[in-house]
């Protein structure tokens, strides 16, 4: 079986590289994008199996990316939103737009791996 293609979108390069390392170690094929524009460009040609996205990013936020994936691309790929802006409004917006799960920062890589497995088991 091919490795699961995971799109990781986060402008925090330190966190992105930590998660990238842990996810690759767990067997995922990871593509890291550090802003919303590069996420959209990647999605023009690629279809990840799952998306992990921060809310606050340059160009397009994680909420705009979720809306884009669900309403323009019409994809049902699982989306897990990460945010230090863990206010209730962002969480509710993320779920309304079609996110599958939400994790507050600082993110525990072990917890993220568990939630990824849970979402992928539903596919």
Secondary structure, DSSP 8 states (H G I E B T S, - for coil): ----EEEEE-S-HHHHHHHHHHHHHTT-EEEEESSHHHHHHHHHH---SEEEEESS-SSS-HHHHHHIIIIIS----EEEEEES---HHHHHHHHHHT-SEEEESS--HHHHHHHHHHHHHT-
